[in-house]
Amino acid sequence: MATRTKRIGLREYARRRGCSPSSVSRAIAERRLVESVRRDSKGHPRINAELADLEWEANTDKGRRPVATSRKNPGQAKDGEGALDQPEGGADEGEFPSFEASRAKREAYAAKLKKLEYQEAAGQLVRQKDVRDELFKMARMVRNSILAVPARIAPILAHSSNQHEVHEIMTRELTQALTALADSMKEPDPESN
């Protein structure tokens, strides 16, 4: 008496195999699974799992990379964290990253960009170009303020022959110029409004 082999449905076989049901359907359509598949009275495929595994290995091109599912890829980050640190080519050189890994990487970058946008809107970050432009303006103001001092005090100093008086005039004028400059650069006090 022959023992009857247990046959399972397409979805259950896909789950056991760690692939999508469409991959199993494609293997049946491409006639990579033949002997292991029988149709039931409704025309649905019923699969002998052990035989199908043998056919799958024998009839599937080893160069084809199966699409990884999240259940069979436990090392993959669930929320995109760490996805940015994975090598571009995936686990093996020359292998393309899975859709899930690519999507996780995209989502991680999108989350980081949103965080930067929030921090900028909250005033916690400023753009590097804006800082450079502001520093350039400040340096120009300092230069112009200091270079304006000799033109203002030259006539006064021309009439003075006392070294101490010249020093005192120069110090006073430079202090005034730098104080006015510092006052112009102060941030307005928000409580004073």
C-alpha positions in Angstrom: 0.0 0.0 0.0 1.5 3.3 -1.1 1.8 6.1 1.4 0.1 9.3 0.4 2.3 12.4 0.4 0.9 15.4 2.1 0.4 18.3 -0.2 0.1 21.9 0.9 -1.3 25.1 -0.6 0.7 27.6 -2.6 0.7 30.3 0.2 1.8 27.8 2.8 4.6 26.6 0.6 5.7 30.2 -0.1 5.7 30.8 3.7 7.9 27.7 4.3 10.2 28.6 1.5 10.5 32.2 2.7 9.4 33.8 -0.5 6.2 35.5 -1.8 3.3 33.4 -3.2 3.8 35.2 -6.6 7.4 33.7 -6.7 5.9 30.2 -6.3 3.3 31.0 -8.9 6.0 32.2 -11.3 8.0 29.0 -10.7 5.0 26.9 -11.6 4.3 29.1 -14.7 7.9 28.8 -15.8 7.7 25.0 -15.3 10.4 25.0 -12.7 8.0 23.2 -10.4 6.2 20.4 -12.4 6.3 17.0 -10.7 5.6 18.4 -7.2 2.4 20.2 -8.2 -1.1 18.8 -8.6 -4.3 20.7 -9.1 -7.3 20.1 -6.8 -10.9 19.9 -7.9 -11.1 23.7 -8.0 -7.9 24.0 -10.0 -5.8 25.3 -7.2 -2.2 24.0 -7.0 -1.4 21.6 -4.2 2.3 21.1 -3.6 4.5 18.3 -2.3 6.9 20.4 -0.3 9.9 18.0 -0.2 9.7 17.3 -4.0 9.1 21.0 -4.7 12.3 21.9 -2.8 14.3 19.5 -4.9 12.8 20.8 -8.1 13.3 24.4 -7.0 17.0 23.8 -6.4 17.5 21.9 -9.6 15.5 24.2 -11.9 16.3 27.7 -10.5 19.2 29.6 -11.9 21.7 30.2 -9.1 22.5 33.7 -10.5 18.9 34.8 -9.8 18.7 36.5 -6.4 15.5 35.7 -4.5 13.5 38.7 -3.2 14.0 38.8 0.5 11.0 39.1 2.7 11.1 40.9 6.1 10.4 37.6 7.9 13.4 35.9 6.4 15.7 38.9 6.9 15.9 39.2 10.6 19.2 41.2 10.6 17.5 44.0 8.7 16.6 47.1 10.7 12.9 47.4 11.3 12.8 51.2 11.6 15.5 52.2 9.2 18.1 52.7 11.9 21.4 51.2 10.9 20.2 50.8 7.3 22.5 53.7 6.4 25.5 51.8 7.7 25.0 48.7 5.6 27.3 48.4 2.5 25.8 49.6 -0.7 26.0 46.2 -2.4 24.2 44.2 0.3 25.5 41.2 2.1 27.6 39.9 -0.9 29.6 41.9 -3.3 27.7 42.4 -6.6 24.3 41.7 -4.9 21.7 44.4 -5.1 20.0 45.4 -1.8 16.5 44.1 -1.3 13.5 46.3 -1.8 13.0 46.4 1.9 16.6 47.5 2.6 16.4 50.2 -0.1 13.1 51.4 1.3 14.5 51.4 4.9 17.5 53.4 3.8 15.2 55.9 2.0 12.9 56.2 5.0 15.9 56.7 7.3 17.3 59.5 5.2 13.8 61.1 5.0 13.5 61.0 8.8 16.9 62.6 9.2 16.0 65.3 6.7 12.7 66.0 8.6 14.6 66.2 11.9 17.0 68.7 10.4 14.1 70.8 9.0 12.4 70.8 12.4 15.7 71.8 14.1 16.1 74.6 11.6 12.5 75.8 12.1 12.9 75.7 15.9 16.0 77.8 15.6 18.4 75.1 16.8 20.3 75.0 13.5 21.3 77.5 10.9 22.5 77.1 7.4 26.3 77.1 6.9 26.1 79.6 4.0 24.0 82.0 6.2 26.7 81.9 8.9 29.5 82.5 6.4 27.6 85.4 4.9 26.9 86.9 8.3 30.6 86.5 9.4 31.7 88.2 6.1 29.4 91.2 6.8 30.6 91.5 10.4 34.3 91.4 9.4 33.6 94.1 6.8 31.9 96.2 9.4 34.8 95.8 11.8 37.3 96.7 9.1 35.3 99.8 8.0 34.8 101.0 11.6 38.5 100.7 12.4 39.7 102.3 9.1 37.3 105.2 9.7 39.2 106.2 12.9 42.3 107.7 11.3 40.3 109.9 9.0 38.3 111.3 12.0 41.2 111.9 14.3 44.0 113.0 11.9 43.2 116.7 12.1 43.1 116.5 15.9 46.3 114.6 16.1 48.1 117.0 13.7 47.8 119.8 16.2 49.0 117.8 19.2 52.6 117.2 20.0 52.1 115.5 23.3 52.5 111.8 23.1 50.3 111.0 26.0 47.5 113.2 24.6 47.8 111.4 21.2 47.6 108.0 22.9 44.6 109.1 24.9 42.7 110.4 21.8 43.5 107.2 19.8 42.4 105.0 22.6 39.1 106.9 23.1 38.3 106.9 19.4 39.0 103.2 18.9 37.0 102.3 22.1 34.1 104.4 20.8 34.2 102.7 17.3 34.4 99.2 18.7 31.7 99.8 21.4 29.3 101.2 18.7 30.1 98.2 16.5 29.4 95.7 19.4 26.2 97.5 20.3 25.0 97.3 16.6 25.7 93.5 16.6 23.7 92.8 19.8 20.6 90.7 19.5 17.5 92.6 20.4 16.1 91.7 23.8 12.8 89.9 23.2 11.4 91.1 26.6 12.1 94.7 25.8 9.3 94.8 23.2 
